[in-house]
Amino acid sequence: MFDVTVIGGGIVGLATALQIQKANPSLEILLIEKETELAKHQTGNNSGVIHSGLYYKPGSLKATNCIRGYHLLLGFCKENEIPYDLCGKIVVATEEKELPLLQNLFERGKQNGLGGFKKLSKEELKEYEPHVNGLEGFFVPQTGIVDYTKVALKYGELLRKNGATIKLGERVTDIHNQSNQLEVITDKSNYPSKLVVNCAGLYSDKVARLTIKNLNVKIIPFRGEYYKLKKEKEYLVKNLIYPVPDPNFPFLGVHFTRMAKGGVEAGPNAVLAFQREGYKKSDINIFELVESLAWPGFQKVAAKYWRTGFGEMYRSFSKAAFTKALQKLIPEIQEDDLTEGGAGVRAQACSRDGGLVDDFLILEEKNVINVCNAPSPAATSSLAIGETVAALALKRI
């Protein structure tokens, strides 16, 4: 009998299990991951940015967990000798119409308690990034880079060291509710448990539906594709360069990121993935694609954002169009300077009524806690999300 079973071995599932274990070391904790290794999906394919909490609505779960998680993450990295670099980033307005949005973002950062912001004129931008093009911008000192796979694997190592059980290569197929306990059924075994925490990422809605029959959200997978700068062109980017994001679309726009592993990434775009773990254009699961297209909420989103979506899709197939988008920030970038990089798939919850869920979403049942929306900045926020869920879990045990 396990006290807590966590489903999902990404950074959020691992951090949640770790924080529950830290709060009550005597608990029997099980973590189940369907892959044969931890941190395989969103954690292992993200851009490695330590987010500051700049973008998120003050008081939202994203804002509070990101800012708290940021400090917890830095402390964890120091304690466990995981290298990171607080290099800072610049946010750049390249058109007149973006200047009010830039100012709004600046004010939001201050509302979220971030200090050390510095407004930058056109000339001052060049002091931070000599090759950037922009009318105005500002510098965010709290942003940094880290290898989140290393962080997640360290979470897993500490869990095991302190007595938790981690089962790899097992897929959860059902959850049976039996009076005061649950039984988690996998394709290999059954695990009785007092409490289940669902951190299944791209499949979090599927797992939630095992205990919530009329779930009002569905995960829509969006693929983000990257290019890399050729080695001889990496001098064009010193650290991190971001555009002013579209406030109506929950993605940050193509940007430049110096990576903790080395190199500079350019991107990502945001296109509908044709399967939940569809990292390539050729990855298609007809059943999962039809599920996405048939969801009433996605149909409303598509109707509202079809122009934006078409532009993203066009950039996916046209390197020239992708390059043109990058040239808004760095005009010197040429098509030949880019080589194909990796891709990640973001699990974006979409409500039935047509909203892309903008905040972290945690749905509670009597003996199940479902983390149903934890896209970016979930990696930065992981230990804080873990604390939040641990507090909910301990009330039930």
Phi, psi and omega in degrees: 000120176265145175287316181223131171245122178259128179258117178119119182254033169274186186296327181287316178298316180294316180295322179295313178300319181295319181288327175294317179297318180296320182289327179214089185297344183278351183288144173273115185243134176240135172239129182245130179230130185287335178277167180274001174216158180280160171059039188278330192253255185301321181297316186277355183234020180266180189276355176075023181271133169273109185277148185272338188098016184296316197274346200264147183303126181306133180088349180288163177300323179298314182295309185292319181286327180292313183292316176295315181297324178304310181291321178295319181296314181297319178298319180296316181296319178297313184297326185252013174056042174265120184294141174210166183219113175274078186276344184078166177217161171247142173251129193236131171264124182256351179226155180304320184294342180274347185298316176298323179294322177299316179296318178300318180294319178301314180293322179297319178301318178295320178298327180277006173086014180278135179248171175079006176300147177223120176289144184233131173282176179304318182288321182291330176304322183293336178291328179274316181224096187302337186257004185281151174248129178188155177276316178208171176189188170209159183257133179246104185289339187284344184285144180209191180225147179202160175268103185291336176296318177299319180298311183297318180295327176292320174306312181298319179299316181292322177302310181297316182302325182264014168103001178285156176256129176241122179252118178258155177070028177234127181259128177288127181249338180196162173227119179262131179261115183236098182046255185262011177216163178246157171236118179270119182260126174245178178285000180234336185198178175237142183228106175291140185208146178282328184215140177242134175242120183265110175235049190274010171058245182296342178244020183296326179289324179296317179292321179298323181292346176292337179236346177240106188288325183249056180293134188264007178230156175225142174282124173253121183276127175245125178273136174246119184256140183242152162250162173244146174284138174299150186310316185288351179251002181296340179296343181292340183232121179275315183221253182236131181232121183239146172277175170283122184285156172290118185294344182266355187235129190279036177230155191267359182083162182292137183214178181245132184227119169286133189264147176297330181276357184104152180089174180232126177262147176234124183139200357264166164276190178212103182237151176299124175277141185274002165205162189294331176244046184269089184275347178240156177301329184278354180281110182227128170240106188303318182298313181292323178295315179298320177303314180296311184293331183276348182291124184304323180295318180293322179300322179290320178298316181297320179294324183282321188247025188299325179295313178299314181298320179295319179298318179296317180295319179299316179296330179298324184260349183238109177297326179297317179292321178297316179299319180299320178296321179290329182293341175300325180269318180228095185300335183289341183299130177242159182305321183289348180278352187249136170242154183296132179255205181270193177210152174234161175239125182264130177274101182252116178287138179232125181283161181299328185274004170104019177256134168282115188299121190270346184240166169301144182233117179241118181252128185252135168243181181304310183229026175222135173241122183251118171270098191261353174208107179218062174279192176310133012260049185296326181294313176301320187275359196305314182290330177286319175300317178302318176299314181300312181290323179300319179297320178293321183293317186291337175293337187263350186254000000 
